[in-house]
Amino acid sequence: MDNAGQVATSEGEKKTPTTVRVKNIGLRGVTVADTKISHVDGENGILIYRGYRIEELAQRSTFEETAYLLHHDELPTEEELRKFRKNLIEARPVPEFVFDALKRLPKESHPMDVLQAAIPILATADPVLDDETREANMAKAIRLISRVPAIVAGWHRMRKGTDLLPPKNTLSHAANFLWQLTGKEPDSEVARDLDTALVLHADHSFNASTFACREVVSTRAHMYASVAAGVGALSGSLHGGANAQVMKMLQELKNEKDVSGWVRNQLAKDQKIMGMGHAVYKTLDPRAPFLKDMCFSLGKKLHEEQWCRLSTEIEETAVAEFTARGLTTIRPNVDFYSASVYHMMGIPLDLMTPVFAVARVAGWTAHIVEEKFADAQEKPALYRPLSEYVGHYCGKTGCVYEPMEKRSLG
Ligand SMILES: CC(C)(COP(=O)(O)OP(=O)(O)OC[C@H]1O[C@@H](n2cnc3c(N)ncnc32)[C@H](O)[C@@H]1OP(=O)(O)O)[C@@H](O)C(=O)NCCC(=O)NCCS
């Protein structure tokens, strides 16, 4: 292998590669497509869904109405919303064989793995799976939005050995999820808080999981295959997995006397403070203040404000440290305070990322439809980027294939 570490040039000669790969920047700043669904203005800290500011939707909309908006380009009339809600409620029951299949999985399986495994099983239960009309795709989206929470709640009860609970048609999407998870109907304030958290998490332009969904559906794969990819992408700790990592950090620090010292030490070791920073926002994430306020109001109500105070102490030290290092844009993101909020709602640490999926499936399915039907572009296009080959190169004829006995160890 005497050509190790050498790369091909356009002239076919060998060259040692440079160590800085300007392409490997995670597509930062590269616009890959048009969309009409949502927009993140990272410089000014603005997020809009179909033209509406997230602040307005968080205060005035509901998850059901927001899901409709993401899918329909405009807010529903009363009758349209009534019909949409009815369709969501009717789609809630998950076919029994889906849970029968999940029963065989080890109880210790991570809920994100279980959710990802459940999506193709749900596909097999879809009566219009092979129908690629817009109407059939809307029906699939409704089933997915309704059934992702049922799978998350159902798996949690199965692994604990408690009975699965049927949905309650009188409850909102958020309240029904908490009921199916905990067996208790949440009070109206808690239900409204979860509803707002779901609105805040429902979409975020071309984030990693949404891009994964769009990439997969661009191959003409069906909606379930695309959503399964989205769940996989969301599970990573730099994306949806961050909320669980934040809660882990809070639990580790709850008895720590010198929280500021811990934060400084983490940064000195080049470790990340989870739930802070963002690939696009270069100022405050507009979703974070809602979750911070929610944390304190819920904390006061449930006498658990200690989580919010601890988070604030971490935030203040980290921001001061980042600023001192010239990193003035790193602030809490959507995951920082949502961890405490979910914890106070009785959502276990490893279900926090699945709850993110409960919200984001509304955005994923809207983006899948937009990509599939080229609603924001001239015609559908398969994503197929290029890469630059920087591996072994022996000229156009290729390297000599040595028989095993002739290969040297070096
Ligand atoms: C989201 C994230 C991946 C964005 O990373 P990014 O695009 O590189 O962000 P920036 O360009 O602003 O980062 C600038 C520098 O600050 C560092 N930084 C960013 N967020 C940081 C954090 N939370 N803790 C410590 N350092 C951080 C980066 O590593 C980078 O340092 P480097 O230049 O030495 O590599 C990053 O902020 C992160 O890992 N945050 C923690 C995980 C998280 O909360 N994810 C959920 C996002 S919604």
The ligand as an SDF file (V2000), in Angstrom:
LIG
                    3D

 48 50  0  0  0  0  0  0  0  0999 V2000
  -25.5350   22.7040   18.2880 C   0  0  0  0  0  0  0  0  0  0  0  0
  -24.0290   22.6830   18.0240 C   0  0  0  0  0  0  0  0  0  0  0  0
  -23.6290   21.3120   17.4420 C   0  0  0  0  0  0  0  0  0  0  0  0
  -23.6850   23.7760   17.0110 C   0  0  0  0  0  0  0  0  0  0  0  0
  -22.3230   23.7150   16.8030 O   0  0  0  0  0  0  0  0  0  0  0  0
  -21.5530   24.7340   15.8570 P   0  0  0  0  0  0  0  0  0  0  0  0
  -22.3230   24.9140   14.5990 O   0  0  0  0  0  0  0  0  0  0  0  0
  -20.1420   24.2870   15.7580 O   0  0  0  0  0  0  0  0  0  0  0  0
  -21.6640   26.0990   16.6870 O   0  0  0  0  0  0  0  0  0  0  0  0
  -20.6960   27.3320   16.6780 P   0  0  0  0  0  0  0  0  0  0  0  0
  -20.0950   27.5380   15.3240 O   0  0  0  0  0  0  0  0  0  0  0  0
  -21.4460   28.4700   17.2700 O   0  0  0  0  0  0  0  0  0  0  0  0
  -19.5380   26.9080   17.6760 O   0  0  0  0  0  0  0  0  0  0  0  0
  -18.4270   27.7400   17.8900 C   0  0  0  0  0  0  0  0  0  0  0  0
  -17.5100   27.0920   18.8890 C   0  0  0  0  0  0  0  0  0  0  0  0
  -18.1760   26.9910   20.1560 O   0  0  0  0  0  0  0  0  0  0  0  0
  -18.1510   25.6710   20.6260 C   0  0  0  0  0  0  0  0  0  0  0  0
  -19.4320   25.3560   21.2430 N   0  0  0  0  0  0  0  0  0  0  0  0
  -20.6420   25.4490   20.6370 C   0  0  0  0  0  0  0  0  0  0  0  0
  -21.5920   25.0290   21.4990 N   0  0  0  0  0  0  0  0  0  0  0  0
  -20.9470   24.6770   22.6320 C   0  0  0  0  0  0  0  0  0  0  0  0
  -21.4050   24.1410   23.8550 C   0  0  0  0  0  0  0  0  0  0  0  0
  -22.7040   23.8840   24.0680 N   0  0  0  0  0  0  0  0  0  0  0  0
  -20.4900   23.8880   24.8150 N   0  0  0  0  0  0  0  0  0  0  0  0
  -19.1800   24.1250   24.6060 C   0  0  0  0  0  0  0  0  0  0  0  0
  -18.6950   24.6100   23.4450 N   0  0  0  0  0  0  0  0  0  0  0  0
  -19.5840   24.8900   22.4800 C   0  0  0  0  0  0  0  0  0  0  0  0
  -17.9910   24.8330   19.3710 C   0  0  0  0  0  0  0  0  0  0  0  0
  -17.4160   23.5640   19.6670 O   0  0  0  0  0  0  0  0  0  0  0  0
  -17.0700   25.6830   18.5430 C   0  0  0  0  0  0  0  0  0  0  0  0
  -15.7480   25.5330   19.0280 O   0  0  0  0  0  0  0  0  0  0  0  0
  -14.5540   25.2260   18.0010 P   0  0  0  0  0  0  0  0  0  0  0  0
  -14.5550   26.3900   17.0480 O   0  0  0  0  0  0  0  0  0  0  0  0
  -13.3640   25.1240   18.8860 O   0  0  0  0  0  0  0  0  0  0  0  0
  -14.9270   23.9370   17.3110 O   0  0  0  0  0  0  0  0  0  0  0  0
  -23.2410   22.9900   19.3270 C   0  0  0  0  0  0  0  0  0  0  0  0
  -23.6060   24.2400   19.8280 O   0  0  0  0  0  0  0  0  0  0  0  0
  -23.4570   21.9110   20.3770 C   0  0  0  0  0  0  0  0  0  0  0  0
  -22.8390   20.8560   20.3140 O   0  0  0  0  0  0  0  0  0  0  0  0
  -24.3140   22.1820   21.3940 N   0  0  0  0  0  0  0  0  0  0  0  0
  -24.5830   21.1920   22.4100 C   0  0  0  0  0  0  0  0  0  0  0  0
  -25.5780   20.1480   21.9000 C   0  0  0  0  0  0  0  0  0  0  0  0
  -26.9720   20.6910   21.7810 C   0  0  0  0  0  0  0  0  0  0  0  0
  -27.4820   21.3480   22.6810 O   0  0  0  0  0  0  0  0  0  0  0  0
  -27.6120   20.3630   20.6570 N   0  0  0  0  0  0  0  0  0  0  0  0
  -29.0000   20.7540   20.4050 C   0  0  0  0  0  0  0  0  0  0  0  0
  -29.0360   21.8160   19.3430 C   0  0  0  0  0  0  0  0  0  0  0  0
  -30.6880   22.4530   19.1720 S   0  0  0  0  0  0  0  0  0  0  0  0
  1  2  1  0
  2  3  1  0
  2  4  1  0
  2 36  1  0
  4  5  1  0
  5  6  1  0
  6  7  2  0
  6  8  1  0
  6  9  1  0
  9 10  1  0
 10 11  2  0
 10 12  1  0
 10 13  1  0
 13 14  1  0
 14 15  1  0
 15 16  1  0
 15 30  1  0
 16 17  1  0
 17 18  1  0
 17 28  1  0
 18 19  1  0
 18 27  1  0
 19 20  2  0
 20 21  1  0
 21 22  1  0
 21 27  2  0
 22 23  1  0
 22 24  2  0
 24 25  1  0
 25 26  2  0
 26 27  1  0
 28 29  1  0
 28 30  1  0
 30 31  1  0
 31 32  1  0
 32 33  2  0
 32 34  1  0
 32 35  1  0
 36 37  1  0
 36 38  1  0
 38 39  2  0
 38 40  1  0
 40 41  1  0
 41 42  1  0
 42 43  1  0
 43 44  2  0
 43 45  1  0
 45 46  1  0
 46 47  1  0
 47 48  1  0
M  END
$$$$
